[in-house]
Amino acid sequence: MRRRFWHFPQADGDGDGDACVPPVLVYADLLATGDARCIETAKRLYETHVVRPVRQA
């Protein structure tokens, strides 16, 4: 286990503060498996939770 190094704002009921892990960590973990299904899921997560918010900023 690792110590958590991220801090999300408290949940305010709109769903934004309800995340457990930053999406980029989940993305990296899925890629590291090498499994084709996990890599496909990582690509979807990347497009919806990593790249899209950056493009909107």
PDBQT receptor file of N, H, CA, C and O in Angstrom, charges set to zero:
ATOM      1  N   MET A   1       0.837  -1.177   0.000  1.00  0.00    +0.000 N 
ATOM      2  CA  MET A   1       0.000   0.000   0.000  1.00  0.00    +0.000 C 
ATOM      3  C   MET A   1       0.879   1.236   0.000  1.00  0.00    +0.000 C 
ATOM      4  O   MET A   1       1.958   1.261   0.592  1.00  0.00    +0.000 OA
ATOM      5  N   ARG A   2       0.408   2.217  -0.651  1.00  0.00    +0.000 N 
ATOM      6  H   ARG A   2      -0.468   2.197  -1.132  1.00  0.00    +0.000 HD
ATOM      7  CA  ARG A   2       1.099   3.505  -0.702  1.00  0.00    +0.000 C 
ATOM      8  C   ARG A   2       0.280   4.536   0.046  1.00  0.00    +0.000 C 
ATOM      9  O   ARG A   2      -0.939   4.419   0.169  1.00  0.00    +0.000 OA
ATOM     10  N   ARG A   3       0.966   5.540   0.538  1.00  0.00    +0.000 N 
ATOM     11  H   ARG A   3       1.956   5.636   0.438  1.00  0.00    +0.000 HD
ATOM     12  CA  ARG A   3       0.249   6.650   1.157  1.00  0.00    +0.000 C 
ATOM     13  C   ARG A   3      -0.387   7.487   0.074  1.00  0.00    +0.000 C 
ATOM     14  O   ARG A   3       0.221   7.741  -0.966  1.00  0.00    +0.000 OA
ATOM     15  N   ARG A   4      -1.600   7.910   0.316  1.00  0.00    +0.000 N 
ATOM     16  H   ARG A   4      -2.094   7.703   1.160  1.00  0.00    +0.000 HD
ATOM     17  CA  ARG A   4      -2.311   8.760  -0.640  1.00  0.00    +0.000 C 
ATOM     18  C   ARG A   4      -1.620  10.122  -0.683  1.00  0.00    +0.000 C 
ATOM     19  O   ARG A   4      -1.342  10.720   0.356  1.00  0.00    +0.000 OA
ATOM     20  N   PHE A   5      -1.343  10.609  -1.914  1.00  0.00    +0.000 N 
ATOM     21  H   PHE A   5      -1.570  10.123  -2.758  1.00  0.00    +0.000 HD
ATOM     22  CA  PHE A   5      -0.682  11.899  -2.069  1.00  0.00    +0.000 C 
ATOM     23  C   PHE A   5      -1.563  12.920  -2.776  1.00  0.00    +0.000 C 
ATOM     24  O   PHE A   5      -1.095  14.002  -3.132  1.00  0.00    +0.000 OA
ATOM     25  N   TRP A   6      -2.828  12.589  -2.982  1.00  0.00    +0.000 N 
ATOM     26  H   TRP A   6      -3.209  11.711  -2.693  1.00  0.00    +0.000 HD
ATOM     27  CA  TRP A   6      -3.745  13.517  -3.617  1.00  0.00    +0.000 C 
ATOM     28  C   TRP A   6      -4.843  13.881  -2.620  1.00  0.00    +0.000 C 
ATOM     29  O   TRP A   6      -5.130  13.139  -1.681  1.00  0.00    +0.000 OA
ATOM     30  N   HIS A   7      -5.435  15.020  -2.849  1.00  0.00    +0.000 N 
ATOM     31  H   HIS A   7      -5.202  15.623  -3.612  1.00  0.00    +0.000 HD
ATOM     32  CA  HIS A   7      -6.496  15.491  -1.966  1.00  0.00    +0.000 C 
ATOM     33  C   HIS A   7      -7.621  16.062  -2.811  1.00  0.00    +0.000 C 
ATOM     34  O   HIS A   7      -7.436  17.047  -3.525  1.00  0.00    +0.000 OA
ATOM     35  N   PHE A   8      -8.776  15.444  -2.728  1.00  0.00    +0.000 N 
ATOM     36  H   PHE A   8      -8.926  14.643  -2.149  1.00  0.00    +0.000 HD
ATOM     37  CA  PHE A   8      -9.941  15.925  -3.443  1.00  0.00    +0.000 C 
ATOM     38  C   PHE A   8     -10.773  16.806  -2.519  1.00  0.00    +0.000 C 
ATOM     39  O   PHE A   8     -10.774  16.607  -1.304  1.00  0.00    +0.000 OA
ATOM     40  N   PRO A   9     -11.469  17.763  -3.080  1.00  0.00    +0.000 N 
ATOM     41  CA  PRO A   9     -12.383  18.548  -2.228  1.00  0.00    +0.000 C 
ATOM     42  C   PRO A   9     -13.455  17.631  -1.644  1.00  0.00    +0.000 C 
ATOM     43  O   PRO A   9     -13.732  16.567  -2.197  1.00  0.00    +0.000 OA
ATOM     44  N   GLN A  10     -14.039  18.026  -0.565  1.00  0.00    +0.000 N 
ATOM     45  H   GLN A  10     -13.814  18.890  -0.115  1.00  0.00    +0.000 HD
ATOM     46  CA  GLN A  10     -15.105  17.229   0.042  1.00  0.00    +0.000 C 
ATOM     47  C   GLN A  10     -16.257  17.074  -0.941  1.00  0.00    +0.000 C 
ATOM     48  O   GLN A  10     -16.535  17.968  -1.740  1.00  0.00    +0.000 OA
ATOM     49  N   ALA A  11     -16.914  15.941  -0.870  1.00  0.00    +0.000 N 
ATOM     50  H   ALA A  11     -16.688  15.215  -0.220  1.00  0.00    +0.000 HD
ATOM     51  CA  ALA A  11     -18.061  15.690  -1.744  1.00  0.00    +0.000 C 
ATOM     52  C   ALA A  11     -19.142  16.726  -1.465  1.00  0.00    +0.000 C 
ATOM     53  O   ALA A  11     -19.521  16.946  -0.315  1.00  0.00    +0.000 OA
ATOM     54  N   ASP A  12     -19.632  17.354  -2.516  1.00  0.00    +0.000 N 
ATOM     55  H   ASP A  12     -19.325  17.176  -3.451  1.00  0.00    +0.000 HD
ATOM     56  CA  ASP A  12     -20.656  18.381  -2.357  1.00  0.00    +0.000 C 
ATOM     57  C   ASP A  12     -21.983  17.977  -2.969  1.00  0.00    +0.000 C 
ATOM     58  O   ASP A  12     -22.878  18.806  -3.135  1.00  0.00    +0.000 OA
ATOM     59  N   GLY A  13     -22.109  16.692  -3.307  1.00  0.00    +0.000 N 
ATOM     60  H   GLY A  13     -21.382  16.019  -3.172  1.00  0.00    +0.000 HD
ATOM     61  CA  GLY A  13     -23.372  16.200  -3.821  1.00  0.00    +0.000 C 
ATOM     62  C   GLY A  13     -23.500  16.214  -5.330  1.00  0.00    +0.000 C 
ATOM     63  O   GLY A  13     -24.430  15.616  -5.872  1.00  0.00    +0.000 OA
ATOM     64  N   ASP A  14     -22.573  16.893  -6.036  1.00  0.00    +0.000 N 
ATOM     65  H   ASP A  14     -21.818  17.379  -5.596  1.00  0.00    +0.000 HD
ATOM     66  CA  ASP A  14     -22.684  16.930  -7.497  1.00  0.00    +0.000 C 
ATOM     67  C   ASP A  14     -21.836  15.862  -8.173  1.00  0.00    +0.000 C 
ATOM     68  O   ASP A  14     -21.808  15.782  -9.401  1.00  0.00    +0.000 OA
ATOM     69  N   GLY A  15     -21.146  15.045  -7.391  1.00  0.00    +0.000 N 
ATOM     70  H   GLY A  15     -21.169  15.110  -6.393  1.00  0.00    +0.000 HD
ATOM     71  CA  GLY A  15     -20.375  13.947  -7.947  1.00  0.00    +0.000 C 
ATOM     72  C   GLY A  15     -18.926  14.279  -8.208  1.00  0.00    +0.000 C 
ATOM     73  O   GLY A  15     -18.128  13.362  -8.400  1.00  0.00    +0.000 OA
ATOM     74  N   ASP A  16     -18.542  15.554  -8.224  1.00  0.00    +0.000 N 
ATOM     75  H   ASP A  16     -19.190  16.299  -8.068  1.00  0.00    +0.000 HD
ATOM     76  CA  ASP A  16     -17.165  15.915  -8.527  1.00  0.00    +0.000 C 
ATOM     77  C   ASP A  16     -16.198  15.547  -7.413  1.00  0.00    +0.000 C 
ATOM     78  O   ASP A  16     -15.052  15.194  -7.691  1.00  0.00    +0.000 OA
ATOM     79  N   GLY A  17     -16.618  15.619  -6.191  1.00  0.00    +0.000 N 
ATOM     80  H   GLY A  17     -17.549  15.906  -5.965  1.00  0.00    +0.000 HD
ATOM     81  CA  GLY A  17     -15.735  15.342  -5.067  1.00  0.00    +0.000 C 
ATOM     82  C   GLY A  17     -15.786  13.905  -4.594  1.00  0.00    +0.000 C 
ATOM     83  O   GLY A  17     -15.266  13.593  -3.523  1.00  0.00    +0.000 OA
ATOM     84  N   ASP A  18     -16.396  13.024  -5.363  1.00  0.00    +0.000 N 
ATOM     85  H   ASP A  18     -16.818  13.277  -6.234  1.00  0.00    +0.000 HD
ATOM     86  CA  ASP A  18     -16.589  11.649  -4.942  1.00  0.00    +0.000 C 
ATOM     87  C   ASP A  18     -15.497  10.697  -5.433  1.00  0.00    +0.000 C 
ATOM     88  O   ASP A  18     -15.562   9.502  -5.146  1.00  0.00    +0.000 OA
ATOM     89  N   ALA A  19     -14.517  11.186  -6.152  1.00  0.00    +0.000 N 
ATOM     90  H   ALA A  19     -14.464  12.157  -6.385  1.00  0.00    +0.000 HD
ATOM     91  CA  ALA A  19     -13.478  10.329  -6.722  1.00  0.00    +0.000 C 
ATOM     92  C   ALA A  19     -12.589   9.748  -5.628  1.00  0.00    +0.000 C 
ATOM     93  O   ALA A  19     -12.333  10.400  -4.616  1.00  0.00    +0.000 OA
ATOM     94  N   CYS A  20     -12.129   8.537  -5.835  1.00  0.00    +0.000 N 
ATOM     95  H   CYS A  20     -12.337   8.008  -6.658  1.00  0.00    +0.000 HD
ATOM     96  CA  CYS A  20     -11.248   7.879  -4.874  1.00  0.00    +0.000 C 
ATOM     97  C   CYS A  20      -9.791   7.990  -5.295  1.00  0.00    +0.000 C 
ATOM     98  O   CYS A  20      -8.902   8.124  -4.454  1.00  0.00    +0.000 OA
ATOM     99  N   VAL A  21      -9.552   7.933  -6.591  1.00  0.00    +0.000 N 
ATOM    100  H   VAL A  21     -10.275   7.824  -7.274  1.00  0.00    +0.000 HD
ATOM    101  CA  VAL A  21      -8.202   7.931  -7.144  1.00  0.00    +0.000 C 
ATOM    102  C   VAL A  21      -8.196   8.828  -8.381  1.00  0.00    +0.000 C 
ATOM    103  O   VAL A  21      -9.155   8.825  -9.153  1.00  0.00    +0.000 OA
ATOM    104  N   PRO A  22      -7.120   9.596  -8.574  1.00  0.00    +0.000 N 
ATOM    105  CA  PRO A  22      -7.038  10.400  -9.797  1.00  0.00    +0.000 C 
ATOM    106  C   PRO A  22      -7.096   9.500 -11.038  1.00  0.00    +0.000 C 
ATOM    107  O   PRO A  22      -6.444   8.457 -11.080  1.00  0.00    +0.000 OA
ATOM    108  N   PRO A  23      -7.868   9.900 -12.036  1.00  0.00    +0.000 N 
ATOM    109  CA  PRO A  23      -8.007   9.064 -13.236  1.00  0.00    +0.000 C 
ATOM    110  C   PRO A  23      -6.680   8.724 -13.907  1.00  0.00    +0.000 C 
ATOM    111  O   PRO A  23      -6.545   7.640 -14.475  1.00  0.00    +0.000 OA
ATOM    112  N   VAL A  24      -5.714   9.607 -13.856  1.00  0.00    +0.000 N 
ATOM    113  H   VAL A  24      -5.824  10.488 -13.395  1.00  0.00    +0.000 HD
ATOM    114  CA  VAL A  24      -4.440   9.321 -14.511  1.00  0.00    +0.000 C 
ATOM    115  C   VAL A  24      -3.722   8.143 -13.839  1.00  0.00    +0.000 C 
ATOM    116  O   VAL A  24      -2.986   7.418 -14.508  1.00  0.00    +0.000 OA
ATOM    117  N   LEU A  25      -3.918   7.941 -12.541  1.00  0.00    +0.000 N 
ATOM    118  H   LEU A  25      -4.516   8.530 -11.998  1.00  0.00    +0.000 HD
ATOM    119  CA  LEU A  25      -3.325   6.777 -11.873  1.00  0.00    +0.000 C 
ATOM    120  C   LEU A  25      -4.007   5.485 -12.299  1.00  0.00    +0.000 C 
ATOM    121  O   LEU A  25      -3.349   4.464 -12.503  1.00  0.00    +0.000 OA
ATOM    122  N   VAL A  26      -5.317   5.534 -12.431  1.00  0.00    +0.000 N 
ATOM    123  H   VAL A  26      -5.851   6.363 -12.266  1.00  0.00    +0.000 HD
ATOM    124  CA  VAL A  26      -6.051   4.355 -12.902  1.00  0.00    +0.000 C 
ATOM    125  C   VAL A  26      -5.613   4.027 -14.332  1.00  0.00    +0.000 C 
ATOM    126  O   VAL A  26      -5.399   2.865 -14.676  1.00  0.00    +0.000 OA
ATOM    127  N   TYR A  27      -5.485   5.063 -15.152  1.00  0.00    +0.000 N 
ATOM    128  H   TYR A  27      -5.659   6.007 -14.873  1.00  0.00    +0.000 HD
ATOM    129  CA  TYR A  27      -5.035   4.891 -16.541  1.00  0.00    +0.000 C 
ATOM    130  C   TYR A  27      -3.673   4.186 -16.579  1.00  0.00    +0.000 C 
ATOM    131  O   TYR A  27      -3.500   3.210 -17.309  1.00  0.00    +0.000 OA
ATOM    132  N   ALA A  28      -2.722   4.673 -15.802  1.00  0.00    +0.000 N 
ATOM    133  H   ALA A  28      -2.863   5.465 -15.209  1.00  0.00    +0.000 HD
ATOM    134  CA  ALA A  28      -1.387   4.078 -15.787  1.00  0.00    +0.000 C 
ATOM    135  C   ALA A  28      -1.419   2.639 -15.291  1.00  0.00    +0.000 C 
ATOM    136  O   ALA A  28      -0.722   1.778 -15.827  1.00  0.00    +0.000 OA
ATOM    137  N   ASP A  29      -2.216   2.381 -14.280  1.00  0.00    +0.000 N 
ATOM    138  H   ASP A  29      -2.783   3.081 -13.844  1.00  0.00    +0.000 HD
ATOM    139  CA  ASP A  29      -2.316   1.033 -13.742  1.00  0.00    +0.000 C 
ATOM    140  C   ASP A  29      -2.902   0.067 -14.770  1.00  0.00    +0.000 C 
ATOM    141  O   ASP A  29      -2.425  -1.059 -14.912  1.00  0.00    +0.000 OA
ATOM    142  N   LEU A  30      -3.926   0.506 -15.479  1.00  0.00    +0.000 N 
ATOM    143  H   LEU A  30      -4.314   1.421 -15.363  1.00  0.00    +0.000 HD
ATOM    144  CA  LEU A  30      -4.528  -0.341 -16.514  1.00  0.00    +0.000 C 
ATOM    145  C   LEU A  30      -3.532  -0.637 -17.638  1.00  0.00    +0.000 C 
ATOM    146  O   LEU A  30      -3.459  -1.766 -18.123  1.00  0.00    +0.000 OA
ATOM    147  N   LEU A  31      -2.773   0.366 -18.048  1.00  0.00    +0.000 N 
ATOM    148  H   LEU A  31      -2.832   1.284 -17.654  1.00  0.00    +0.000 HD
ATOM    149  CA  LEU A  31      -1.776   0.146 -19.103  1.00  0.00    +0.000 C 
ATOM    150  C   LEU A  31      -0.695  -0.835 -18.658  1.00  0.00    +0.000 C 
ATOM    151  O   LEU A  31      -0.220  -1.650 -19.450  1.00  0.00    +0.000 OA
ATOM    152  N   ALA A  32      -0.315  -0.752 -17.401  1.00  0.00    +0.000 N 
ATOM    153  H   ALA A  32      -0.700  -0.091 -16.757  1.00  0.00    +0.000 HD
ATOM    154  CA  ALA A  32       0.766  -1.593 -16.880  1.00  0.00    +0.000 C 
ATOM    155  C   ALA A  32       0.414  -3.076 -16.885  1.00  0.00    +0.000 C 
ATOM    156  O   ALA A  32       1.309  -3.921 -16.848  1.00  0.00    +0.000 OA
ATOM    157  N   THR A  33      -0.874  -3.403 -16.931  1.00  0.00    +0.000 N 
ATOM    158  H   THR A  33      -1.600  -2.716 -16.962  1.00  0.00    +0.000 HD
ATOM    159  CA  THR A  33      -1.252  -4.822 -16.914  1.00  0.00    +0.000 C 
ATOM    160  C   THR A  33      -0.836  -5.536 -18.191  1.00  0.00    +0.000 C 
ATOM    161  O   THR A  33      -0.512  -6.724 -18.170  1.00  0.00    +0.000 OA
ATOM    162  N   GLY A  34      -0.845  -4.806 -19.305  1.00  0.00    +0.000 N 
ATOM    163  H   GLY A  34      -1.108  -3.841 -19.322  1.00  0.00    +0.000 HD
ATOM    164  CA  GLY A  34      -0.514  -5.433 -20.575  1.00  0.00    +0.000 C 
ATOM    165  C   GLY A  34      -1.663  -6.214 -21.179  1.00  0.00    +0.000 C 
ATOM    166  O   GLY A  34      -1.543  -6.725 -22.293  1.00  0.00    +0.000 OA
ATOM    167  N   ASP A  35      -2.764  -6.317 -20.475  1.00  0.00    +0.000 N 
ATOM    168  H   ASP A  35      -2.862  -5.903 -19.570  1.00  0.00    +0.000 HD
ATOM    169  CA  ASP A  35      -3.940  -7.048 -20.948  1.00  0.00    +0.000 C 
ATOM    170  C   ASP A  35      -4.690  -6.197 -21.968  1.00  0.00    +0.000 C 
ATOM    171  O   ASP A  35      -4.912  -5.007 -21.742  1.00  0.00    +0.000 OA
ATOM    172  N   ALA A  36      -5.072  -6.791 -23.070  1.00  0.00    +0.000 N 
ATOM    173  H   ALA A  36      -4.891  -7.757 -23.253  1.00  0.00    +0.000 HD
ATOM    174  CA  ALA A  36      -5.733  -6.053 -24.154  1.00  0.00    +0.000 C 
ATOM    175  C   ALA A  36      -7.032  -5.392 -23.690  1.00  0.00    +0.000 C 
ATOM    176  O   ALA A  36      -7.324  -4.264 -24.086  1.00  0.00    +0.000 OA
ATOM    177  N   ARG A  37      -7.806  -6.074 -22.863  1.00  0.00    +0.000 N 
ATOM    178  H   ARG A  37      -7.568  -6.990 -22.541  1.00  0.00    +0.000 HD
ATOM    179  CA  ARG A  37      -9.065  -5.499 -22.382  1.00  0.00    +0.000 C 
ATOM    180  C   ARG A  37      -8.807  -4.309 -21.460  1.00  0.00    +0.000 C 
ATOM    181  O   ARG A  37      -9.530  -3.314 -21.511  1.00  0.00    +0.000 OA
ATOM    182  N   CYS A  38      -7.787  -4.411 -20.625  1.00  0.00    +0.000 N 
ATOM    183  H   CYS A  38      -7.201  -5.220 -20.583  1.00  0.00    +0.000 HD
ATOM    184  CA  CYS A  38      -7.443  -3.298 -19.729  1.00  0.00    +0.000 C 
ATOM    185  C   CYS A  38      -6.922  -2.106 -20.524  1.00  0.00    +0.000 C 
ATOM    186  O   CYS A  38      -7.210  -0.957 -20.190  1.00  0.00    +0.000 OA
ATOM    187  N   ILE A  39      -6.166  -2.375 -21.561  1.00  0.00    +0.000 N 
ATOM    188  H   ILE A  39      -5.931  -3.309 -21.833  1.00  0.00    +0.000 HD
ATOM    189  CA  ILE A  39      -5.637  -1.299 -22.398  1.00  0.00    +0.000 C 
ATOM    190  C   ILE A  39      -6.770  -0.581 -23.111  1.00  0.00    +0.000 C 
ATOM    191  O   ILE A  39      -6.745   0.643 -23.236  1.00  0.00    +0.000 OA
ATOM    192  N   GLU A  40      -7.759  -1.323 -23.577  1.00  0.00    +0.000 N 
ATOM    193  H   GLU A  40      -7.780  -2.318 -23.476  1.00  0.00    +0.000 HD
ATOM    194  CA  GLU A  40      -8.927  -0.706 -24.211  1.00  0.00    +0.000 C 
ATOM    195  C   GLU A  40      -9.675   0.181 -23.220  1.00  0.00    +0.000 C 
ATOM    196  O   GLU A  40     -10.089   1.290 -23.559  1.00  0.00    +0.000 OA
ATOM    197  N   THR A  41      -9.842  -0.304 -22.019  1.00  0.00    +0.000 N 
ATOM    198  H   THR A  41      -9.506  -1.204 -21.744  1.00  0.00    +0.000 HD
ATOM    199  CA  THR A  41     -10.497   0.489 -20.978  1.00  0.00    +0.000 C 
ATOM    200  C   THR A  41      -9.666   1.728 -20.656  1.00  0.00    +0.000 C 
ATOM    201  O   THR A  41     -10.221   2.806 -20.444  1.00  0.00    +0.000 OA
ATOM    202  N   ALA A  42      -8.357   1.585 -20.617  1.00  0.00    +0.000 N 
ATOM    203  H   ALA A  42      -7.906   0.709 -20.789  1.00  0.00    +0.000 HD
ATOM    204  CA  ALA A  42      -7.465   2.718 -20.358  1.00  0.00    +0.000 C 
ATOM    205  C   ALA A  42      -7.622   3.786 -21.432  1.00  0.00    +0.000 C 
ATOM    206  O   ALA A  42      -7.613   4.978 -21.121  1.00  0.00    +0.000 OA
ATOM    207  N   LYS A  43      -7.762   3.385 -22.671  1.00  0.00    +0.000 N 
ATOM    208  H   LYS A  43      -7.769   2.417 -22.923  1.00  0.00    +0.000 HD
ATOM    209  CA  LYS A  43      -7.942   4.350 -23.761  1.00  0.00    +0.000 C 
ATOM    210  C   LYS A  43      -9.233   5.142 -23.577  1.00  0.00    +0.000 C 
ATOM    211  O   LYS A  43      -9.261   6.356 -23.777  1.00  0.00    +0.000 OA
ATOM    212  N   ARG A  44     -10.288   4.453 -23.198  1.00  0.00    +0.000 N 
ATOM    213  H   ARG A  44     -10.265   3.467 -23.034  1.00  0.00    +0.000 HD
ATOM    214  CA  ARG A  44     -11.569   5.134 -22.963  1.00  0.00    +0.000 C 
ATOM    215  C   ARG A  44     -11.462   6.105 -21.798  1.00  0.00    +0.000 C 
ATOM    216  O   ARG A  44     -11.924   7.242 -21.884  1.00  0.00    +0.000 OA
ATOM    217  N   LEU A  45     -10.860   5.660 -20.722  1.00  0.00    +0.000 N 
ATOM    218  H   LEU A  45     -10.485   4.736 -20.652  1.00  0.00    +0.000 HD
ATOM    219  CA  LEU A  45     -10.681   6.511 -19.548  1.00  0.00    +0.000 C 
ATOM    220  C   LEU A  45      -9.828   7.734 -19.896  1.00  0.00    +0.000 C 
ATOM    221  O   LEU A  45     -10.124   8.847 -19.461  1.00  0.00    +0.000 OA
ATOM    222  N   TYR A  46      -8.785   7.524 -20.669  1.00  0.00    +0.000 N 
ATOM    223  H   TYR A  46      -8.544   6.620 -21.022  1.00  0.00    +0.000 HD
ATOM    224  CA  TYR A  46      -7.905   8.617 -21.084  1.00  0.00    +0.000 C 
ATOM    225  C   TYR A  46      -8.689   9.691 -21.835  1.00  0.00    +0.000 C 
ATOM    226  O   TYR A  46      -8.547  10.883 -21.564  1.00  0.00    +0.000 OA
ATOM    227  N   GLU A  47      -9.510   9.255 -22.775  1.00  0.00    +0.000 N 
ATOM    228  H   GLU A  47      -9.626   8.286 -22.995  1.00  0.00    +0.000 HD
ATOM    229  CA  GLU A  47     -10.284  10.209 -23.578  1.00  0.00    +0.000 C 
ATOM    230  C   GLU A  47     -11.328  10.953 -22.746  1.00  0.00    +0.000 C 
ATOM    231  O   GLU A  47     -11.543  12.147 -22.960  1.00  0.00    +0.000 OA
ATOM    232  N   THR A  48     -11.969  10.284 -21.819  1.00  0.00    +0.000 N 
ATOM    233  H   THR A  48     -11.795   9.315 -21.645  1.00  0.00    +0.000 HD
ATOM    234  CA  THR A  48     -13.062  10.920 -21.082  1.00  0.00    +0.000 C 
ATOM    235  C   THR A  48     -12.623  11.662 -19.830  1.00  0.00    +0.000 C 
ATOM    236  O   THR A  48     -13.244  12.657 -19.456  1.00  0.00    +0.000 OA
ATOM    237  N   HIS A  49     -11.555  11.194 -19.169  1.00  0.00    +0.000 N 
ATOM    238  H   HIS A  49     -11.051  10.386 -19.473  1.00  0.00    +0.000 HD
ATOM    239  CA  HIS A  49     -11.199  11.782 -17.876  1.00  0.00    +0.000 C 
ATOM    240  C   HIS A  49      -9.829  12.435 -17.813  1.00  0.00    +0.000 C 
ATOM    241  O   HIS A  49      -9.517  13.111 -16.833  1.00  0.00    +0.000 OA
ATOM    242  N   VAL A  50      -9.005  12.249 -18.835  1.00  0.00    +0.000 N 
ATOM    243  H   VAL A  50      -9.259  11.700 -19.631  1.00  0.00    +0.000 HD
ATOM    244  CA  VAL A  50      -7.669  12.848 -18.828  1.00  0.00    +0.000 C 
ATOM    245  C   VAL A  50      -7.558  13.937 -19.885  1.00  0.00    +0.000 C 
ATOM    246  O   VAL A  50      -7.237  15.080 -19.560  1.00  0.00    +0.000 OA
ATOM    247  N   VAL A  51      -7.815  13.606 -21.123  1.00  0.00    +0.000 N 
ATOM    248  H   VAL A  51      -8.076  12.677 -21.387  1.00  0.00    +0.000 HD
ATOM    249  CA  VAL A  51      -7.628  14.561 -22.214  1.00  0.00    +0.000 C 
ATOM    250  C   VAL A  51      -8.767  15.589 -22.279  1.00  0.00    +0.000 C 
ATOM    251  O   VAL A  51      -8.508  16.781 -22.438  1.00  0.00    +0.000 OA
ATOM    252  N   ARG A  52      -9.983  15.155 -22.161  1.00  0.00    +0.000 N 
ATOM    253  H   ARG A  52     -10.193  14.186 -22.032  1.00  0.00    +0.000 HD
ATOM    254  CA  ARG A  52     -11.133  16.078 -22.291  1.00  0.00    +0.000 C 
ATOM    255  C   ARG A  52     -11.067  17.223 -21.301  1.00  0.00    +0.000 C 
ATOM    256  O   ARG A  52     -11.243  18.369 -21.716  1.00  0.00    +0.000 OA
ATOM    257  N   PRO A  53     -10.822  16.988 -20.004  1.00  0.00    +0.000 N 
ATOM    258  CA  PRO A  53     -10.732  18.121 -19.073  1.00  0.00    +0.000 C 
ATOM    259  C   PRO A  53      -9.594  19.078 -19.406  1.00  0.00    +0.000 C 
ATOM    260  O   PRO A  53      -9.717  20.283 -19.188  1.00  0.00    +0.000 OA
ATOM    261  N   VAL A  54      -8.492  18.557 -19.931  1.00  0.00    +0.000 N 
ATOM    262  H   VAL A  54      -8.392  17.578 -20.108  1.00  0.00    +0.000 HD
ATOM    263  CA  VAL A  54      -7.367  19.422 -20.306  1.00  0.00    +0.000 C 
ATOM    264  C   VAL A  54      -7.735  20.277 -21.509  1.00  0.00    +0.000 C 
ATOM    265  O   VAL A  54      -7.395  21.459 -21.562  1.00  0.00    +0.000 OA
ATOM    266  N   ARG A  55      -8.419  19.691 -22.462  1.00  0.00    +0.000 N 
ATOM    267  H   ARG A  55      -8.695  18.731 -22.419  1.00  0.00    +0.000 HD
ATOM    268  CA  ARG A  55      -8.834  20.449 -23.651  1.00  0.00    +0.000 C 
ATOM    269  C   ARG A  55      -9.841  21.540 -23.293  1.00  0.00    +0.000 C 
ATOM    270  O   ARG A  55      -9.843  22.607 -23.908  1.00  0.00    +0.000 OA
ATOM    271  N   GLN A  56     -10.689  21.281 -22.310  1.00  0.00    +0.000 N 
ATOM    272  H   GLN A  56     -10.687  20.414 -21.811  1.00  0.00    +0.000 HD
ATOM    273  CA  GLN A  56     -11.709  22.244 -21.915  1.00  0.00    +0.000 C 
ATOM    274  C   GLN A  56     -11.132  23.398 -21.096  1.00  0.00    +0.000 C 
ATOM    275  O   GLN A  56     -11.757  24.454 -20.990  1.00  0.00    +0.000 OA
ATOM    276  N   ALA A  57      -9.966  23.208 -20.526  1.00  0.00    +0.000 N 
ATOM    277  H   ALA A  57      -9.459  22.350 -20.613  1.00  0.00    +0.000 HD
ATOM    278  CA  ALA A  57      -9.363  24.245 -19.667  1.00  0.00    +0.000 C 
ATOM    279  C   ALA A  57      -8.857  25.427 -20.460  1.00  0.00    +0.000 C 
ATOM    280  O   ALA A  57      -8.327  26.377 -19.883  1.00  0.00    +0.000 OA
TER     281      ALA A  57
